[in-house]
Structures are given as structure tokens and as C-alpha cells.
Amino acid sequence: MARVTNPFKIQGFQGREYFCDRETELQDLISHLLNDRNVVLHAWRRLGKTALLNLLKDEIEKTQKANVIYVDFLGSKTLNQANGKIINAVYQHFGTLKVKGIQKSLQELLASLGLAFSFNPITFLPEVETSIKSKKSSENTLNEIGKFLNNQENLTTLILDEFQEITKFNDVDAEPAFRFFAQTYPKVRIIFSGSERNLLKSMFTDKNRPFYKSTQLMGIEPIPLNLYNAFIQNHFGKRKITIKIISDIYSWARGQTYTIQLQCNRLFELNKSIEEADLHEIRESLLKQEAPVFANYSNLLSDGQFNLLKAIAKDEAVQNPQASEFLLSHNLGAASTVRSALKSLINKELVIKEANNYLVHDVLFARWLQRL
């Protein structure tokens, strides 16, 4: 008997068939790019930002004569490391194209930077030997990449994911370098995306920083419940799942894409019509699975931070964590102590502020804390 593919994907982008909506966001992004506007795409983690970017890449490559190159800056500590990721992505994209002269121009680019390439023994894709030091400074290396892309016949969309990481580089001030890059090469459009939402937005809205008012800002919000109703029921098909249960799934997940998909993935695995008891059972399993990781936070955080985190989770959403009523109801102590703890939790992105409410960012973690 043929294996039935679970349609609720929790790892990466696996095709439009398994992607719920985001049509408005997709068309907005395409419109920005076609009209020569760079974009800042910001969203909290696990709302499907990276999947949307991969859908965009897929759509542009199908319908437009344009190159789309995706680079993830997560883990980069220096501009040189970021350059290495960009060069690898450029080489893997253009190295597979059968365009006259492209291989020669790629080799010239690498030679000008003092780099070489090999083939990854696992993926068999071309890979730049980024451990070899470039002959040029990191800023000049970035601009050599820009010149190469600008010389191509077709436009290039460069997606720089987790772009806020450049603010943490320890070798150079990378913001001016990327601002110059974005201004200088007219055949390169850029999507600056990231999930440290406040940090990313401040890079482009602070009048004292290089990127001030240089791009279009675009945020991603949870997909509306009514759209998920149709998507989920369609994929469950004859197995059947009620609107009431879907609403419960959505509410428990706070509309967070990953947590909705995760619950549906587990329910689909049951291979039957879904009852409320099934939903409670899979949630118990999910929280039990994550419990050792979540419990360790009590060791990683101070008592004040952990108690505040637990209190915010139990109230689900808190407008003012320093209000006397909130402090007294959870026995949190002085407002000054809570203020310091809250700042630390926000810096760690364990707590976020959304629509004037403070929330525990990780939904599963919040549900686990609510049981303590």
C-alpha cells in the first residue's frame, strides 16, 4: 500500500500545495521587487516567514526572468563569514545555470577575491572554500559580489534572512557596508528579513542609522482562522475534522503557524476522523516531549526572571507587568525588580510585546509554564 504523505509540513517549504494562503503578502513582495523597491520583511519566529520567502523564490523563478538567491545569516559572527555565505549561494545558483560565459565570470570573481571552489561530498553542489582569506577587505569583497550580480543580464533578488545578525558582527560596522551595497547596484533588489522583529525594525526606522527610510517595511501577522479552516479540512479530507476542533487548535497555538501545523501533523498521523480527546492527547505528548528542555530554563534564568515568565504565561497576555495587581497576584515582589527581569526576558526574546500585550514568545513553552 502506498504511503500517504502527511500534508502538514513542519520542516521547510515543500511546495505550494502544502502552503496556507499568504497570497496578499506574496503579491505585495512581488510588487515591491518589480517596482525596484527593497523590502524589510519582519515577523516573530515560527510564523512562516522563511517558507513565504521560499514560496516567493519559487514563484519568481517560474514567472519572471530573474535570479533569486537566498542567504541565511544566522550564525554569522563577522562580515567575512556573511560574505562567505553570500558567495556560496551565488556560486551554487549561477554554477548550475547554462548561460554563456557564466562559468568564466564566476571564476574571475573568485580569482579576484583569492578564493577557490570544490564540491561538497554530501550534496555534490559547488562550494566556495571560504576558509581561504580573501585578498580584499570584507567591504571590498561585498562590493565585488555586487558588481558581479549587477553585470548579469537579468535582475537579481537577494534575500538576506536573519539580517539583524549584522548588528552583532565583531569585525566591522556592517550596516554602512550593506547600505552602500543596497544603493550602488541597480540590478540587485534586496529583501532584508529577520525574526528579531524589534531589532530589525529599529535598523530601518532609527534616523541615526544608515538604513533610515531606505526600504519598504512589511510585517507578517498570523493567518486568519477562516483561511485555516478551509486549508485544514481540505487536507484531512474523508478523515474529517470539525470547525470547533480547528478553532481550538488555532486558539491554543495563538495563530502561530508552526504550532498549528505541528498539532495537525500529529492528528493526521492518527489516520481517522478527529475527536476532542485526540487533540488533548497529542498536546500532552508534545508538552511531555519538550518538558526536559523547558525545565532547564529554571537553571538558566534567575528566580525572578523565571517567576515573571511563569506569571506572564499564566495570564496569557499582560498589558503592564509592573502593575501592583499583577505583582501581588503572582507574589513577584518590587516593581523595580520585575522591571529588570522583564528587560532581560525581552532581550532574550523569551517575552515579546505584541499589540500592547506582553506574551511568552514560544507558545509550547507558555502552555507548559501554565501547568506549573
Number of C-alpha atoms within 10 A of each C-alpha: 3 4 5 8 9 15 17 24 17 18 10 11 17 14 12 14 9 14 17 17 15 18 10 9 17 15 12 14 22 17 12 16 20 14 9 13 17 22 21 25 27 25 22 22 18 18 20 23 23 21 18 23 20 19 19 18 20 15 15 17 13 10 8 12 12 18 20 23 19 20 19 19 23 15 10 19 16 21 26 22 17 24 21 24 20 23 24 20 21 23 23 16 16 17 18 12 11 9 10 8 8 15 16 10 15 18 16 14 20 21 13 14 20 15 20 15 14 11 12 11 9 6 8 9 16 18 22 23 17 18 11 12 13 18 13 13 13 23 19 14 22 22 20 18 19 18 17 15 22 17 13 15 12 14 20 20 22 22 23 22 23 23 26 24 22 20 16 14 18 11 11 16 15 19 17 14 17 18 15 15 20 19 11 14 16 14 19 26 23 22 23 21 28 27 21 20 19 16 16 22 20 14 20 19 16 12 11 9 14 18 19 15 13 16 18 15 16 16 14 15 17 16 17 11 16 11 12 20 18 13 17 22 16 13 18 20 10 11 14 16 22 15 16 11 15 22 16 15 21 23 13 17 20 14 20 21 21 19 21 23 20 20 21 23 17 18 23 22 12 12 12 13 15 17 13 12 8 14 18 10 11 18 19 12 12 15 15 13 11 13 15 10 10 16 13 10 12 12 9 10 15 12 12 16 23 18 19 23 22 22 24 25 25 20 14 17 18 19 15 14 20 19 11 13 11 17 18 12 9 15 12 19 13 12 14 10 13 19 14 12 21 22 13 15 18 16 13 11 19 16 22 21 16 12 7 11 14 21 23 26 19 19 20 19 20 23 19 20 21 15 9 7
